[in-house]
Amino acid sequence: MIMTTEYILSEVKNGVLVITINRPDKLNSLNKQTIEELHETLVEAENLPEIKSIILTGAGQKAFVAGADIAEFANYTIEQGRQLSATGHFKIFNFIENYSKPIVAAVNGFALGGGLELAMACHIRVVSDNAKMGLPEVSLGVIPGYGGTQRLAQLVGKGKAFEMIVTADMINATDAYKWGLANHLTTQEELLPKCFEITSKIASKSPTAIRTAIKVINAGYNNHVNGYEVEIEEFGKSFGTGDFKEGVSAFLDKRKADFKGN
Ligand code: COA
């Protein structure tokens, strides 16, 4: 049982944990406490085998997340700024990217600065037609510090990433979809149903293989390892798993696989 906390609502539905960042009066901006609570929720969910995937969204009609909490960092020193970024990477952004279960961002409004960086750290993004996405940090005299300089270029290409970051422009949901920043574009009503459609497919597949696939895809974006070599090793290891035996037996027996995630 995952607890709802002050700023994080947690609800489990059919093996999916729906996490709602719940600070709507501040457009769900990420203060320290929200980051801590989100981290703790993710840590707890990782150890619950009944949770197969996560949907992450923002409370209210207006925003997914409107960035890091500007009021909180207004008087930070250089060292505090560095720490803000490092802690964020460790507890949320890299943590989500390397999470063992797929995380789908349901982008239901503004996704700005740390909010877009949060959506980009997720494995899959679905956006509703009222979404507005951008990295406006240079308007404040800072740069994106939660992975935005790296992940935006990976998703939309270097040219568009440069333009979005140096102009601080927001893009609408249609452009986000056209540019590959969003996997799917829906109406506001269809946003969560579309996310559940994706998570229901994930739920019937091998958790072990999914965890490994996330690891290997990410390896391709890590300059210190060779993604192809990691793939060879991990592909080989798959043959030693219970899920592999079950998946292949089920196929040969013409029945539905019942994966145990082992
Ligand atoms: N940090 C802290 N508070 C924020 C915030 C953020 N990133 N984004 C919004 N808020 C707060 C506002 O200060 C306001 O609080 P208040 O009612 O106590 O004054 C409340 O959320 C509502 O925002 P508001 O600006 O009144 O809404 P709007 O519809 O006029 O504008 C935005 C919406 C998203 C365009 C605007 O809030 C904005 O530009 N936010 C900052 C985005 C940003 O630069 N993010 C990157 C941070 S690194």
Boltz pocket constraint, residues with backbone or C-beta under 6 A from the ligand:
constraints:
  - pocket:
      binder: B
      contacts: [[A, 24], [A, 25], [A, 26], [A, 27], [A, 29], [A, 66], [A, 67], [A, 68], [A, 69], [A, 70], [A, 71], [A, 110], [A, 112], [A, 113], [A, 114], [A, 136], [A, 137], [A, 140]]
      max_distance: 6.0
